[in-house]
Amino acid sequence: MSSILTGIGFLIIGASQFAHNTYLISTLHDRLLEEGASVVTYGACASIPGGWVVPRVTPCGTAVHIQNAPVVEDRAKTASSWSVTDLIRRHHPQVVVIGIADTLAAYGQPTLPVSWIKEQIHVLTSKIASENVGCIWLGTSWGNEGGPFGKNFARVKELSDLLATSVAPCEYVDSLKFSKPGEWPTYDGQHHTTIGYELWGAAATKAIMQTALVKRLER
C-alpha cells in the first residue's frame, strides 16, 4: 500500500536544527523518505529567512542531505547558506519545508521583533511563491528553558503564535503540539539529544502528511 507522500518531491531548508547529522536533517528527512517521498535537505546554522534569498556566510556550519546519500557537513568558517531559488530550480520540488524559528526568537531581548520577523518571512515566502511551489513552515519545539541561548517557554509560545498567523501562503506546522514544555531532552536548551530529534522527526512527518498541500498533491 503506497503512502500519501509517494512520489512527492520535498526540498527542506532550515537553520541549526538541520545543520548536524543527528538532527532533523536525518530524522525528518529519513522519515519522509520512508513514506516514499523524494527529499533533499539543506541546513545552515544560525540562518534567518533572508539568508535563503541572498546567501550569507554561516560560520557555525552547514549540512546537506540528498536522498539516501550520507549527510555532508561543512564546518569551514566560509560555509554559506544557499539561494532558495537556485535550490528549487536544481531539485524541482513540489513542496518546500522551511525549518527556521529559533533564529527569529531574539531570546536575549526584552521583546519579540515582530515587524522584522514578518519582513523576513515575506522575503522568503514571496520568493518561493514566485517559483509556483507550495510550502510548509515548521515551527520550533519547546526545548528546555535556560542554556546559552536563553530559550524560554513564554517566548517560544509567542513566536509560534506569530508564525502561525504570518507564514501564509505557507501552511504552518506547530511543533509545540508534539510534546509538553521540557518533555524532549536537550543538551543546551535549544538543540535536542538524539531521542528528541527522533520524536520530532516522526511527529513532524505525520503532521506534514496531514497538511492540505500534501492532500492536494496526492490527488
C-alpha positions as CSV (number, residue, x, y, z in Angstrom):
1,M,0.0,0.0,0.0
2,S,1.5,3.3,-1.1
3,S,1.8,6.3,1.2
4,I,0.2,9.7,0.7
5,L,3.8,11.0,0.2
6,T,4.8,8.6,-2.6
7,G,6.3,10.5,-5.5
8,I,6.1,13.9,-3.9
9,G,9.4,15.9,-4.0
10,F,10.5,17.8,-0.9
11,L,13.1,20.5,-0.5
12,I,13.8,21.2,3.2
13,I,15.7,24.3,4.2
14,G,16.5,25.1,7.8
15,A,18.7,26.7,10.5
16,S,20.8,24.9,13.1
17,Q,18.1,22.2,13.8
18,F,19.1,20.9,10.4
19,A,22.8,21.6,10.4
20,H,24.2,18.4,12.2
21,N,24.0,14.8,11.2
22,T,21.8,13.6,14.1
23,Y,19.4,16.5,13.9
24,L,16.2,16.9,11.8
25,I,18.4,16.7,8.6
26,S,18.4,13.0,9.4
27,T,15.3,12.2,11.4
28,L,12.7,14.2,9.4
29,H,14.5,13.6,6.1
30,D,14.6,9.8,6.6
31,R,11.0,9.6,7.8
32,L,9.8,11.3,4.7
33,L,11.9,9.1,2.5
34,E,10.4,6.0,4.3
35,E,7.0,7.3,3.3
36,G,8.0,7.3,-0.4
37,A,8.9,11.0,-0.9
38,S,11.9,12.3,-2.7
39,V,13.8,14.5,-0.2
40,V,16.7,16.9,-0.3
41,T,17.7,18.9,2.9
42,Y,19.9,21.9,3.3
43,G,20.8,23.2,6.8
44,A,22.7,26.4,7.6
45,C,23.4,27.1,11.3
46,A,22.1,30.5,12.6
47,S,20.5,31.3,9.3
48,I,17.5,33.6,9.0
49,P,14.9,33.6,6.2
50,G,16.6,36.4,4.2
51,G,19.8,34.3,4.2
52,W,18.0,31.9,1.9
53,V,17.3,34.7,-0.6
54,V,20.7,36.3,-0.5
55,P,23.1,33.7,0.7
56,R,25.2,34.6,3.7
57,V,28.3,33.1,5.5
58,T,27.3,30.9,8.4
59,P,30.5,30.3,10.4
60,C,28.9,27.7,12.6
61,G,28.5,25.4,9.6
62,T,26.1,23.9,7.1
63,A,24.9,20.4,6.1
64,V,23.4,18.8,3.1
65,H,21.4,15.5,2.7
66,I,20.5,14.3,-0.7
67,Q,18.0,11.4,-0.8
68,N,19.8,8.3,0.6
69,A,23.3,9.7,0.4
70,P,25.2,10.4,3.7
71,V,24.9,13.8,5.3
72,V,27.7,16.1,4.3
73,E,28.7,18.7,6.8
74,D,30.8,21.8,6.2
75,R,32.4,23.3,9.3
76,A,34.6,25.8,7.5
77,K,34.3,29.4,8.6
78,T,33.4,30.3,5.0
79,A,30.4,27.9,4.8
80,S,27.4,29.7,3.4
81,S,23.6,29.3,3.1
82,W,22.0,28.9,-0.4
83,S,19.6,30.7,-2.6
84,V,16.2,29.0,-2.4
85,T,15.5,30.0,-6.0
86,D,18.6,28.1,-7.1
87,L,17.7,25.1,-5.0
88,I,14.2,25.0,-6.4
89,R,15.4,25.1,-9.9
90,R,18.0,22.5,-9.2
91,H,15.8,19.9,-7.5
92,H,12.3,20.8,-8.8
93,P,10.4,20.1,-5.6
94,Q,6.6,20.2,-5.2
95,V,6.9,21.2,-1.6
96,V,9.4,23.4,0.3
97,V,9.6,22.8,4.0
98,I,11.1,25.7,6.0
99,G,12.6,25.0,9.4
100,I,13.6,28.4,10.6
101,A,12.3,29.6,14.0
102,D,14.7,29.9,16.9
103,T,16.9,32.3,15.0
104,L,14.0,34.7,14.9
105,A,13.1,34.5,18.6
106,A,15.6,37.0,20.0
107,Y,15.6,35.1,23.3
108,G,18.0,37.6,24.9
109,Q,15.9,40.6,24.0
110,P,13.0,42.0,26.1
111,T,10.5,41.9,23.3
112,L,9.9,39.9,20.1
113,P,10.9,41.8,17.0
114,V,7.5,41.3,15.3
115,S,7.9,43.7,12.3
116,W,11.4,42.4,11.5
117,I,10.2,38.8,11.7
118,K,7.2,39.5,9.4
119,E,9.6,41.2,6.9
120,Q,12.0,38.2,7.0
121,I,9.1,35.8,6.4
122,H,7.7,37.7,3.5
123,V,11.1,38.0,1.8
124,L,11.4,34.2,1.7
125,T,7.8,33.1,1.2
126,S,7.3,35.6,-1.7
127,K,10.4,34.2,-3.4
128,I,9.1,30.6,-3.1
129,A,5.7,31.6,-4.3
130,S,7.2,33.3,-7.4
131,E,8.5,29.8,-8.4
132,N,5.0,28.3,-8.1
133,V,5.9,25.9,-5.4
134,G,3.9,25.1,-2.3
135,C,5.5,25.5,1.2
136,I,5.2,24.4,4.8
137,W,6.7,26.2,7.7
138,L,7.8,24.0,10.6
139,G,7.8,25.8,13.9
140,T,10.2,25.3,16.8
141,S,9.9,22.7,19.6
142,W,9.6,23.6,23.3
143,G,13.2,22.7,24.1
144,N,14.2,23.5,27.7
145,E,14.4,26.8,29.5
146,G,17.8,28.4,30.0
147,G,21.1,27.4,28.4
148,P,23.4,29.6,26.4
149,F,20.7,30.7,24.1
150,G,18.3,31.8,26.8
151,K,15.4,29.8,25.4
152,N,12.2,30.2,27.5
153,F,8.7,28.8,27.1
154,A,6.9,32.2,27.1
155,R,8.9,33.4,24.1
156,V,8.7,30.1,22.3
157,K,4.9,30.2,22.5
158,E,4.8,33.9,21.5
159,L,7.0,33.2,18.4
160,S,4.9,30.1,17.4
161,D,1.7,32.1,17.6
162,L,3.2,34.8,15.4
163,L,4.5,32.3,12.9
164,A,1.1,30.6,12.7
165,T,-0.5,33.9,11.6
166,S,2.3,35.2,9.4
167,V,3.7,32.5,7.2
168,A,0.9,32.3,4.6
169,P,0.9,31.3,1.8
170,C,2.9,28.5,3.5
171,E,1.0,26.2,5.9
172,Y,2.2,26.2,9.5
173,V,3.1,23.0,11.4
174,D,3.1,23.8,15.1
175,S,5.8,21.6,16.7
176,L,4.6,22.7,20.2
177,K,1.7,20.4,19.8
178,F,4.0,17.3,19.7
179,S,5.2,17.4,23.3
180,K,4.8,19.2,26.6
181,P,7.2,22.0,27.6
182,G,10.6,20.5,28.6
183,E,9.5,16.9,27.7
184,W,12.1,16.3,25.0
185,P,15.6,16.4,26.3
186,T,18.2,18.9,25.0
187,Y,21.9,19.4,25.7
188,D,21.8,23.2,25.6
189,G,18.2,24.2,25.9
190,Q,17.6,24.6,22.2
191,H,19.2,21.5,20.4
192,H,17.9,18.1,21.3
193,T,19.6,14.9,22.2
194,T,19.1,12.0,19.7
195,I,15.8,10.8,21.1
196,G,14.4,14.3,21.0
197,Y,15.2,14.6,17.3
198,E,13.8,11.1,16.6
199,L,10.5,12.1,18.2
200,W,10.4,15.4,16.5
201,G,11.1,14.0,13.1
202,A,8.4,11.3,13.4
203,A,5.8,13.8,14.7
204,A,6.6,16.4,12.0
205,T,6.3,13.8,9.3
206,K,2.8,12.8,10.4
207,A,1.8,16.4,10.6
208,I,3.2,17.2,7.1
209,M,1.2,14.2,5.8
210,Q,-2.0,15.9,7.1
211,T,-1.4,19.3,5.5
212,A,-3.9,20.5,2.9
213,L,-1.0,21.0,0.5
214,V,0.1,17.3,0.6
215,K,-3.5,16.1,0.3
216,R,-4.0,18.2,-2.8
217,L,-0.8,16.9,-4.3
218,E,-1.9,13.3,-3.6
219,R,-4.9,13.8,-5.8
